[in-house]
Structure formats: structure tokens, C-alpha cells
Amino acid sequence: MSIIDLHSHSSFSSDGEFSPEHIVSLGYNEGIQVLSITDHNSVKGIKPALKTARSLGMTVIPGIEIDCVFQNLNLHILGYGIDIENKAYADIEKTSIERDRSYFSQLIIRLRELGFKVKQDEILNLSPTSIPSPEFVGEVLLLSNENKNDSRLAPYRKGGSRSDMPYFNFYRDFCTPGKPAYIETQFPDLSTILQVIHKTGGVSVLAHPGGSLLSPEETLISIMKMGVRGIEAFSSYHTPEVTQYYIKKAVGQGVFMTCGSDFHGKNKPTISLGDVECAEYEHQIRDNILQLTQ
């Protein structure tokens, strides 16, 4: 168990399960010293997280994870130590909500075209959030009697080859680029997002590059030249070999490295808060992020 986790999602992310207060308390009970809640395109969970952290004597760093695009590649950029009161983040969230609402409607249409039995109103009524995530759509499909005999869903059911994280794997297998239910979405460009993070006093980090970069040798240096200041070298999605690769890249590029689990709750049940170890780099990462964001 690590003493830091700089990548977690609360219920203010459409695909997060737990409240910010619950995540902070969970982290405290697990011995985490420095935590960041980095909700998708939203900072609404930060204030309640900070309040709970103060009561426990724990450090929570204000954070966010923002979708953006660079050279036709969808990236996730983490921002730490940002000014959450800045209007730019309210604007990012507003745009994200509008984008997600349109995406959800298009996704339902596409899934129907693929032959799945799915009703938009039913999913909206069941959803814990105003705009259901694609993972939640997958959950409803898997629980639906109307789709119980659909062989395409068999791998996500208990005992299936994709049942370790069924809802997230459904999203990966059906909704990502090149997959049958993929919906092209317009995201802001990387330079715009970096400008927002840096102008609001934050530091930028490339999230889980091992899961985002198809050709890291060709793209990582270009991304770093745009002004990204850190790499999430330690991630739930990285094998030991991939982790070592990004440690070397961080050192070579003269940027700092971070460690994060990408905890979501039920949508990623194999990922627990603080379960990404960063061994001998643990205290270095902790001290660096505190120095950069305090």
C-alpha cells in the first residue's frame, strides 16, 4: 500500500461511485498521507474533500483530470494545485456536460443500431448521475433480461474473460476509437488545457501514458515540448516494464513523476485506493508534489 495516491475519482465524475468525503476517509484508513481527487472535467468534489481531510489531519491536493486532444490522440491531463475558484473550471465543466449529454444520446442510438435492447428513458431513471456514463450503460445492459441471451455480453458476465472489470471493459471494447459503438467527440486541444492549468497556478501531468500513447517514442517528446510538467509513471495500467520505461523518460525529459491508482469504485473493481506502489520513489514523489502545489 502506498502513502500517496494522486489519481482518484469521486461521484462528481459520471463514472465514480463514492462521495469525496468517503474517498478521503477511505484513504485515511488505508494509511495514505497525500491524496488527490481528480474528477473528470470537474472540481466540485474538492471542497468537501478538503473539509474532511482537515478534520482528519490528512493532505488533499486539489486536482482535476481533463480530456483533450493532441495530434488526433485523446489524452487525459491531470492538473494539481489549481485554483478551483477560477471561472475556467466552471466553463470546462459546463462544456463537458453539454458534450456528455450529446454523446449519451448518440450512444443509445448506436447501440440500438447494433441490436442491443436499450431504452434511453430507462437508463436515465436508473442512473445515479444526470448524464449516465458509458460504463453505466454497459451495467444496465448486463443486468437487463432483454439482453441476457446476447452472446456479445457473455465475456462480461461472471466467469467470462472480461468479467474482472465488466463495465469498464464493455466501454473499452465497444465505445473507444475503432470499436463498433464509438462516437467521435470533440475535445479541446492540449495547448488550451495546459494554458488553463498553468495560468491558474497548477502543474500538469500526463495521466497513465502506457494506456494512452500508442507510439510513445514518437509522441511523448512532442507532448512534453508542449509544456506538460510531469508523467504519471506509476499507474494501475502499467506493467513493471512500462513503469520503468516512463521513469527513464521522466528523468530524461527533466520532468517530475507521479503515482496514481485511477480509483473509481465499482466501475474498476480491481483497482483499490493506494494500491499502486512506487517503492523507493515514494517519498520523492510525495515531497515533489507538495513542494509544487503548496
BATITI-497511 format. One record per residue: x negated, y, z of N, C-alpha, C in turn; residue in one letter; residue number from 1. Coordinates in steps of 0.02 Angstrom, whole numbers, plus 50000, padded with zeros to 5 digits. Layout:
BATITI-497511
REC   n_east   n_north    n_up   ca_east   ca_north   ca_up   c_east   c_north    c_up   residuo   num
REC        X         Y       Z         X          Y       Z        X         Y       Z         A   NUM
...
This chain:
BATITI-497511
REC   n_east   n_north    n_up   ca_east   ca_north   ca_up   c_east   c_north    c_up   residuo   num
REC    49958     49940   50000     50000      50000   50000    49956     50062   50000         M     1
REC    49971     50109   49957     49931      50170   49951    49958     50224   49999         S     2
REC    49914     50270   50017     49935      50327   50060    49960     50385   50018         I     3
REC    49959     50377   49951     49985      50429   49907    50030     50398   49854         I     4
REC    50082     50435   49835     50123      50417   49778    50148     50482   49747         D     5
REC    50121     50498   49690     50135      50563   49659    50184     50558   49601         L     6
REC    50223     50504   49599     50271      50496   49544    50331     50454   49568         H     7
REC    50385     50488   49585     50445      50453   49608    50507     50493   49586         S     8
REC    50563     50457   49582     50624      50489   49557    50682     50479   49607         H     9
REC    50717     50533   49619     50775      50531   49664    50839     50529   49622         S    10
REC    50895     50534   49656     50960      50533   49622    50972     50597   49581         S    11
REC    50926     50645   49585     50931      50704   49541    50904     50688   49472         F    12
REC    50874     50630   49463     50861      50602   49397    50920     50557   49379         S    13
REC    50941     50559   49317     51000      50519   49298    50989     50445   49308         S    14
REC    50926     50423   49310     50912      50352   49318    50882     50336   49387         D    15
REC    50885     50384   49433     50860      50372   49501    50916     50351   49547         G    16
REC    50901     50310   49598     50953      50282   49641    50962     50320   49707         E    17
REC    50907     50338   49740     50911      50362   49808    50905     50438   49814         F    18
REC    50931     50465   49869     50927      50536   49881    50855     50555   49896         S    19
REC    50837     50619   49886     50769      50641   49903    50751     50628   49976         P    20
REC    50800     50640   50021     50788      50628   50092    50771     50555   50106         E    21
REC    50807     50510   50073     50795      50438   50083    50726     50419   50058         H    22
REC    50706     50446   50001     50640      50429   49974    50584     50453   50020         I    23
REC    50591     50514   50046     50540      50539   50092    50536     50496   50155         V    24
REC    50594     50478   50182     50594      50435   50242    50565     50367   50227         S    25
REC    50580     50340   50168     50553      50276   50148    50477     50280   50142         L    26
REC    50453     50334   50112     50381      50344   50105    50347     50350   50172         G    27
REC    50378     50386   50217     50350      50395   50285    50345     50327   50320         Y    28
REC    50397     50287   50315     50397      50222   50347    50346     50174   50317         N    29
REC    50327     50186   50254     50278      50144   50220    50207     50169   50231         E    30
REC    50199     50224   50267     50133      50250   50281    50104     50296   50228         G    31
REC    50147     50320   50184     50124      50367   50133    50112     50435   50165         I    32
REC    50055     50465   50151     50038      50530   50179    50057     50588   50134         Q    33
REC    50048     50578   50068     50063      50630   50019    50108     50600   49965         V    34
REC    50166     50632   49957     50218      50607   49911    50240     50664   49866         L    35
REC    50258     50647   49805     50289      50696   49761    50351     50665   49729         S    36
REC    50406     50701   49732     50466      50682   49695    50465     50721   49630         I    37
REC    50464     50684   49575     50454      50713   49509    50514     50695   49464         T    38
REC    50571     50724   49479     50631      50707   49441    50627     50730   49369         D    39
REC    50663     50696   49326     50664      50712   49256    50695     50781   49244         H    40
REC    50655     50828   49222     50679      50894   49200    50721     50930   49253         N    41
REC    50708     50917   49316     50746      50949   49370    50704     50956   49433         S    42
REC    50715     51012   49469     50681      51023   49532    50730     51025   49591         V    43
REC    50792     51006   49579     50844      51012   49630    50831     50968   49692         K    44
REC    50793     50916   49684     50780      50872   49741    50724     50895   49786         G    45
REC    50688     50948   49766     50629      50967   49803    50645     50996   49871         I    46
REC    50692     51042   49875     50707      51074   49940    50729     51024   49993         K    47
REC    50776     50980   49978     50794      50930   50030    50736     50884   50047         P    48
REC    50693     50869   49999     50635      50827   50013    50587     50863   50059         A    49
REC    50575     50927   50047     50530      50966   50089    50556     50972   50160         L    50
REC    50621     50981   50166     50652      50987   50232    50642     50924   50273         K    51
REC    50654     50867   50242     50645      50803   50276    50571     50791   50293         T    52
REC    50527     50809   50246     50456      50800   50257    50431     50841   50316         A    53
REC    50455     50902   50323     50435      50944   50379    50456     50913   50446         R    54
REC    50515     50883   50447     50539      50853   50509    50498     50791   50528         S    55
REC    50465     50761   50479     50426      50700   50491    50350     50713   50496         L    56
REC    50331     50774   50481     50260      50790   50481    50223     50759   50422         G    57
REC    50257     50756   50365     50231      50725   50305    50223     50777   50251         M    58
REC    50178     50765   50203     50167      50813   50148    50204     50791   50086         T    59
REC    50246     50835   50060     50279      50825   49996    50258     50882   49950         V    60
REC    50234     50864   49892     50212      50913   49842    50269     50924   49792         I    61
REC    50291     50986   49782     50342      50999   49731    50320     50974   49663         P    62
REC    50364     50938   49630     50345      50910   49565    50404     50905   49517         G    63
REC    50388     50888   49456     50438      50878   49403    50406     50835   49349         I    64
REC    50447     50798   49312     50424      50762   49252    50465     50788   49193         E    65
REC    50430     50814   49143     50464      50848   49088    50451     50810   49023         I    66
REC    50504     50799   48986     50499      50769   48919    50474     50821   48870         D    67
REC    50427     50800   48827     50404      50845   48775    50377     50803   48717         C    68
REC    50356     50837   48664     50331      50801   48605    50266     50832   48582         V    69
REC    50221     50788   48559     50157      50810   48532    50140     50764   48473         F    70
REC    50133     50793   48414     50118      50755   48354    50167     50696   48345         Q    71
REC    50231     50711   48352     50285      50662   48344    50284     50607   48397         N    72
REC    50247     50618   48450     50242      50569   48504    50277     50597   48566         L    73
REC    50324     50557   48593     50360      50579   48653    50315     50569   48714         N    74
REC    50302     50623   48751     50260      50621   48810    50300     50641   48872         L    75
REC    50276     50619   48929     50302      50642   48993    50246     50679   49029         H    76
REC    50259     50741   49045     50209      50782   49080    50233     50796   49151         I    77
REC    50190     50780   49199     50205      50793   49269    50177     50862   49287         L    78
REC    50217     50900   49325     50194      50965   49349    50195     50965   49425         G    79
REC    50139     50984   49456     50133      50983   49529    50119     51053   49556         Y    80
REC    50146     51066   49615     50134      51131   49647    50167     51189   49612         G    81
REC    50220     51175   49575     50254      51226   49536    50298     51270   49581         I    82
REC    50315     51329   49555     50361      51374   49589    50432     51353   49568         D    83
REC    50465     51315   49611     50531      51287   49594    50585     51340   49588         I    84
REC    50571     51401   49613     50621      51454   49608    50618     51490   49540         E    85
REC    50567     51476   49501     50561      51510   49437    50617     51489   49390         N    86
REC    50646     51538   49356     50704      51526   49313    50688     51476   49257         K    87
REC    50626     51470   49239     50608      51425   49185    50631     51353   49198         A    88
REC    50631     51333   49261     50650      51264   49277    50726     51255   49275         Y    89
REC    50763     51307   49291     50835      51304   49283    50853     51300   49209         A    90
REC    50815     51336   49168     50827      51334   49096    50810     51265   49067         D    91
REC    50755     51235   49091     50736      51168   49068    50791     51118   49085         I    92
REC    50817     51123   49146     50870      51077   49167    50934     51086   49127         E    93
REC    50952     51149   49115     51013      51163   49076    51007     51133   49006         K    94
REC    50951     51145   48974     50940      51117   48907    50941     51041   48908         T    95
REC    50911     51012   48960     50908      50940   48967    50978     50910   48974         S    96
REC    51020     50942   49014     51088      50918   49024    51127     50919   48959         I    97
REC    51121     50973   48921     51155      50978   48856    51130     50924   48809         E    98
REC    51065     50913   48809     51035      50862   48765    51059     50793   48786         R    99
REC    51060     50779   48851     51080      50713   48875    51154     50699   48862         D   100
REC    51194     50751   48866     51266      50742   48854    51277     50722   48781         R   101
REC    51243     50755   48735     51249      50738   48665    51221     50669   48651         S   102
REC    51165     50653   48683     51134      50588   48674    51180     50532   48697         Y   103
REC    51212     50540   48754     51256      50488   48781    51312     50473   48732         F   104
REC    51344     50524   48706     51400      50514   48659    51376     50477   48596         S   105
REC    51318     50496   48571     51291      50463   48511    51271     50390   48526         Q   106
REC    51245     50379   48586     51225      50311   48604    51286     50264   48607         L   107
REC    51341     50287   48634     51401      50246   48637    51424     50227   48567         I   108
REC    51423     50276   48522     51443      50263   48453    51397     50211   48421         I   109
REC    51332     50219   48432     51284      50173   48402    51293     50102   48430         R   110
REC    51304     50095   48495     51313      50029   48525    51376     49995   48498         L   111
REC    51428     50034   48487     51489      50006   48457    51475     49982   48386         R   112
REC    51437     50020   48349     51419      50001   48281    51379     49935   48281         E   113
REC    51342     49924   48335     51303      49863   48341    51345     49804   48365         L   114
REC    51408     49817   48382     51453      49763   48400    51463     49753   48475         G   115
REC    51433     49796   48516     51445      49790   48588    51513     49819   48606         F   116
REC    51544     49789   48656     51609      49814   48681    51594     49866   48736         K   117
REC    51603     49928   48720     51585      49981   48767    51634     50039   48760         V   118
REC    51656     50066   48817     51704      50121   48819    51674     50181   48855         K   119
REC    51671     50237   48821     51640      50296   48849    51674     50318   48914         Q   120
REC    51740     50321   48915     51776      50344   48975    51763     50297   49034         D   121
REC    51760     50232   49021     51748      50184   49075    51679     50196   49106         E   122
REC    51629     50205   49064     51562      50216   49090    51558     50281   49129         I   123
REC    51590     50333   49104     51590      50398   49139    51623     50391   49207         L   124
REC    51676     50353   49211     51711      50344   49275    51670     50303   49325         N   125
REC    51630     50258   49300     51589      50216   49344    51523     50248   49364         L   126
REC    51500     50294   49324     51433      50321   49333    51426     50363   49396         S   127
REC    51372     50356   49434     51360      50397   49493    51337     50467   49475         P   128
REC    51320     50478   49411     51298      50543   49388    51346     50568   49333         T   129
REC    51346     50633   49322     51392      50661   49272    51376     50639   49201         S   130
REC    51312     50626   49188     51292      50601   49122    51256     50535   49132         I   131
REC    51286     50479   49114     51256      50414   49126    51191     50405   49087         P   132
REC    51142     50374   49119     51079      50359   49086    51088     50298   49041         S   133
REC    51044     50288   48992     51049      50226   48951    51040     50163   48993         P   134
REC    51001     50168   49048     50994      50110   49092    51061     50093   49124         E   135
REC    51100     50144   49143     51165      50131   49172    51213     50101   49121         F   136
REC    51208     50124   49059     51249      50094   49005    51232     50020   48999         V   137
REC    51167     50004   49002     51147      49934   49000    51174     49894   49058         G   138
REC    51175     49925   49117     51202      49891   49176    51276     49875   49167         E   139
REC    51314     49923   49141     51386      49912   49130    51397     49856   49079         V   140
REC    51357     49856   49026     51363      49804   48976    51351     49735   49006         L   141
REC    51300     49730   49049     51283      49666   49078    51336     49642   49128         L   142
REC    51371     49687   49158     51423      49669   49207    51492     49660   49175         L   143
REC    51497     49679   49111     51562      49678   49077    51582     49607   49056         S   144
REC    51644     49588   49071     51670      49524   49049    51674     49520   48973         N   145
REC    51687     49578   48941     51696      49580   48869    51631     49563   48832         E   146
REC    51574     49572   48866     51509      49559   48834    51473     49499   48863         N   147
REC    51507     49459   48904     51473      49405   48940    51447     49351   48894         K   148
REC    51477     49344   48835     51455      49291   48789    51410     49318   48734         N   149
REC    51390     49381   48739     51346      49410   48688    51275     49385   48700         D   150
REC    51249     49346   48654     51183      49315   48663    51127     49366   48667         S   151
REC    51138     49425   48640     51086      49477   48642    51072     49501   48713         R   152
REC    51119     49490   48758     51111      49511   48828    51084     49456   48873         L   153
REC    51079     49395   48846     51056      49339   48887    50987     49349   48917         A   154
REC    50939     49379   48882     50873      49388   48913    50873     49432   48975         P   155
REC    50924     49474   48983     50926      49521   49039    50965     49493   49099         Y   156
REC    50996     49437   49089     51033      49406   49145    50986     49365   49188         R   157
REC    51008     49346   49247     50967      49310   49295    50933     49250   49263         K   158
REC    50868     49247   49271     50830      49192   49243    50806     49204   49172         G   159
REC    50829     49258   49141     50809      49274   49072    50739     49304   49069         G   160
REC    50712     49306   49009     50643      49329   49000    50634     49403   49014         S   161
REC    50689     49441   49015     50685      49513   49027    50724     49533   49090         R   162
REC    50733     49485   49135     50775      49497   49194    50738     49528   49252         S   163
REC    50672     49539   49246     50636      49569   49302    50658     49641   49315         D   164
REC    50669     49679   49260     50696      49746   49264    50749     49752   49210         M   165
REC    50807     49720   49218     50855      49711   49163    50880     49776   49131         P   166
REC    50895     49827   49172     50924      49888   49145    50872     49929   49108         Y   167
REC    50813     49934   49138     50759      49970   49106    50735     49934   49044         F   168
REC    50732     49868   49046     50711      49829   48988    50762     49834   48931         N   169
REC    50826     49837   48949     50878      49849   48897    50864     49915   48862         F   170
REC    50850     49966   48902     50834      50031   48873    50774     50026   48826         Y   171
REC    50721     49993   48850     50661      49987   48808    50674     49949   48744         R   172
REC    50713     49895   48748     50722      49850   48691    50774     49875   48641         D   173
REC    50818     49919   48663     50871      49942   48618    50868     50017   48601         F   174
REC    50841     50058   48648     50851      50130   48641    50788     50170   48626         C   175
REC    50731     50139   48623     50669      50175   48610    50654     50176   48535         T   176
REC    50608     50218   48512     50594      50225   48440    50582     50158   48406         P   177
REC    50616     50149   48350     50610      50088   48311    50658     50033   48331         G   178
REC    50695     50044   48386     50742      49993   48410    50812     50007   48383         K   179
REC    50857     49957   48385     50922      49964   48349    50968     50019   48373         P   180
REC    50964     50039   48437     51009      50091   48462    50972     50157   48475         A   181
REC    50914     50165   48443     50875      50227   48452    50912     50287   48423         Y   182
REC    50914     50340   48463     50944      50404   48441    50888     50456   48442         I   183
REC    50873     50485   48386     50821      50536   48384    50842     50597   48424         E   184
REC    50797     50621   48467     50813      50676   48512    50759     50730   48505         T   185
REC    50780     50793   48506     50734      50848   48500    50710     50871   48569         Q   186
REC    50644     50865   48582     50615      50887   48644    50570     50948   48632         F   187
REC    50558     50988   48683     50513      51044   48675    50442     51020   48661         P   188
REC    50401     51062   48630     50333      51041   48615    50289     51046   48677         D   189
REC    50235     51009   48675     50189      51004   48732    50163     51072   48753         L   190
REC    50144     51113   48706     50115      51178   48723    50164     51221   48763         S   191
REC    50228     51219   48745     50278      51258   48781    50284     51235   48853         T   192
REC    50285     51170   48865     50292      51143   48932    50229     51158   48974         I   193
REC    50171     51151   48944     50110      51167   48981    50108     51241   49002         L   194
REC    50132     51283   48958     50134      51355   48973    50179     51368   49033         Q   195
REC    50237     51335   49035     50283      51344   49092    50251     51321   49157         V   196
REC    50223     51262   49156     50193      51234   49217    50137     51278   49243         I   197
REC    50093     51298   49198     50034      51337   49220    50053     51409   49240         H   198
REC    50102     51438   49206     50122      51506   49223    50160     51509   49289         K   199
REC    50186     51452   49311     50223      51450   49375    50179     51421   49430         T   200
REC    50114     51424   49421     50067      51405   49473    50054     51331   49481         G   201
REC    50077     51292   49432     50070      51219   49437    50010     51191   49400         G   202
REC    49998     51127   49411     49947      51090   49373    49981     51034   49335         V   203
REC    49958     51022   49275     49990      50974   49230    49952     50909   49227         S   204
REC    49990     50854   49223     49961      50787   49221    49998     50745   49169         V   205
REC    49960     50709   49128     49990      50663   49080    50012     50600   49116         L   206
REC    50077     50586   49114     50104      50528   49150    50092     50464   49112         A   207
REC    50080     50411   49150     50073      50341   49125    50050     50336   49052         H   208
REC    49990     50361   49036     49968      50361   48967    49964     50292   48935         P   209
REC    49952     50241   48977     49948      50173   48950    50014     50150   48921         G   210
REC    50069     50180   48943     50135      50162   48917    50160     50212   48866         G   211
REC    50123     50266   48854     50147      50319   48809    50105     50326   48745         S   212
REC    50040     50314   48750     49996      50326   48693    49983     50261   48654         L   213
REC    50004     50261   48593     49995      50202   48551    49922     50195   48529         L   214
REC    49889     50251   48517     49819      50251   48496    49781     50302   48538         S   215
REC    49764     50283   48600     49735      50332   48646    49670     50363   48621         P   216
REC    49629     50325   48586     49566      50352   48562    49577     50410   48514         E   217
REC    49632     50407   48477     49646      50458   48427    49683     50518   48455         E   218
REC    49721     50508   48509     49765      50562   48532    49747     50593   48599         T   219
REC    49713     50555   48643     49701      50579   48711    49660     50644   48711         L   220
REC    49607     50646   48673     49564      50706   48673    49604     50766   48647         I   221
REC    49646     50755   48596     49687      50810   48570    49735     50836   48622         S   222
REC    49764     50790   48661     49810      50810   48714    49773     50850   48767         I   223
REC    49715     50826   48786     49676      50861   48837    49656     50931   48813         M   224
REC    49641     50938   48749     49622      51003   48721    49680     51053   48724         K   225
REC    49741     51028   48729     49799      51072   48735    49802     51105   48804         M   226
REC    49765     51078   48852     49763      51108   48918    49790     51065   48974         G   227
REC    49806     51002   48960     49828      50957   49013    49769     50948   49061         V   228
REC    49783     50954   49126     49728      50957   49175    49716     50893   49213         R   229
REC    49758     50843   49203     49748      50780   49239    49778     50721   49203         G   230
REC    49757     50661   49223     49781      50599   49194    49804     50553   49250         I   231
REC    49864     50525   49243     49889      50476   49291    49856     50409   49275         E   232
REC    49795     50402   49299     49756      50342   49284    49783     50280   49318         A   233
REC    49810     50289   49378     49837      50233   49418    49913     50234   49412         F   234
REC    49940     50183   49380     50012      50181   49365    50037     50110   49368         S   235
REC    50101     50102   49382     50133      50036   49383    50128     50002   49315         S   236
REC    50120     50041   49262     50120      50013   49194    50050     49997   49168         Y   237
REC    49999     50008   49209     49930      49997   49188    49902     49932   49215         H   238
REC    49872     49894   49173     49833      49836   49196    49768     49863   49225         T   239
REC    49731     49821   49262     49666      49844   49288    49620     49870   49233         P   240
REC    49622     49838   49175     49579      49859   49120    49600     49927   49094         E   241
REC    49666     49938   49088     49691      50003   49065    49675     50058   49116         V   242
REC    49682     50042   49180     49665      50089   49232    49592     50111   49227         T   243
REC    49547     50063   49219     49476      50080   49213    49463     50123   49152         Q   244
REC    49498     50109   49098     49491      50148   49037    49507     50222   49051         Y   245
REC    49563     50234   49086     49584      50303   49097    49544     50337   49153         Y   246
REC    49516     50299   49198     49469      50328   49246    49409     50356   49208         I   247
REC    49382     50317   49163     49324      50339   49124    49342     50399   49081         K   248
REC    49402     50399   49053     49423      50456   49011    49431     50519   49052         K   249
REC    49459     50512   49112     49467      50571   49156    49399     50600   49174         A   250
REC    49353     50557   49192     49285      50580   49209    49252     50612   49148         V   251
REC    49260     50580   49090     49228      50605   49030    49256     50671   49006         G   252
REC    49321     50681   49018     49353      50744   48997    49349     50798   49051         Q   253
REC    49323     50780   49109     49316      50829   49163    49383     50850   49192         G   254
REC    49432     50804   49193     49497      50819   49223    49506     50773   49284         V   255
REC    49554     50791   49327     49564      50750   49386    49612     50693   49371         F   256
REC    49613     50642   49414     49657      50585   49404    49708     50581   49461         M   257
REC    49765     50551   49446     49817      50543   49498    49841     50471   49500         T   258
REC    49883     50458   49550     49910      50391   49562    49985     50396   49575         C   259
REC    50025     50359   49538     50097      50362   49548    50132     50298   49528         G   260
REC    50185     50281   49564     50220      50218   49551    50274     50224   49498         S   261
REC    50304     50283   49490     50364      50293   49449    50423     50256   49480         D   262
REC    50429     50261   49545     50484      50229   49582    50551     50259   49562         F   263
REC    50600     50214   49548     50668      50236   49530    50722     50203   49573         H   264
REC    50706     50146   49603     50758      50107   49636    50780     50050   49592         G   265
REC    50846     50039   49587     50871      49978   49554    50855     49974   49480         K   266
REC    50844     50031   49447     50828      50028   49375    50759     49999   49362         N   267
REC    50715     50003   49412     50648      49973   49405    50633     49935   49470         K   268
REC    50669     49879   49481     50666      49844   49545    50598     49814   49562         P   269
REC    50555     49805   49512     50489      49777   49527    50440     49830   49550         T   270
REC    50461     49893   49550     50417      49949   49570    50439     49974   49638         I   271
REC    50393     49973   49686     50407      49998   49754    50367     50061   49766         S   272
REC    50393     50103   49810     50359      50165   49827    50292     50150   49858         L   273
REC    50239     50181   49831     50173      50173   49860    50137     50109   49843         G   274
REC    50164     50070   49795     50133      50004   49783    50077     50005   49731         D   275
REC    50060     50064   49706     50004      50069   49659    49940     50087   49698         V   276
REC    49895     50040   49701     49833      50051   49739    49782     50089   49697         E   277
REC    49746     50134   49730     49692      50170   49695    49626     50163   49731         C   278
REC    49622     50113   49774     49560      50089   49805    49514     50145   49827         A   279
REC    49452     50144   49802     49402      50191   49826    49416     50263   49805         E   280
REC    49464     50273   49759     49480      50340   49737    49537     50373   49778         Y   281
REC    49564     50335   49824     49624      50357   49860    49615     50425   49894         E   282
REC    49564     50432   49934     49554      50495   49970    49533     50551   49924         H   283
REC    49496     50535   49871     49478      50586   49822    49539     50614   49788         Q   284
REC    49585     50570   49768     49646      50592   49735    49689     50634   49782         I   285
REC    49695     50610   49844     49734      50647   49894    49705     50717   49904         R   286
REC    49640     50721   49915     49609      50786   49929    49612     50832   49869         D   287
REC    49603     50805   49809     49606      50846   49749    49675     50876   49737         N   288
REC    49727     50835   49744     49794      50861   49731    49815     50912   49784         I   289
REC    49794     50902   49846     49809      50950   49898    49773     51016   49885         L   290
REC    49711     51012   49864     49672      51073   49850    49702     51111   49791         Q   291
REC    49724     51074   49741     49750      51106   49680    49819     51137   49689         L   292
REC    49857     51112   49738     49927      51133   49743    49944     51173   49806         T   293
REC    49897     51181   49852     49912      51216   49914    49898     51291   49907         Q   294
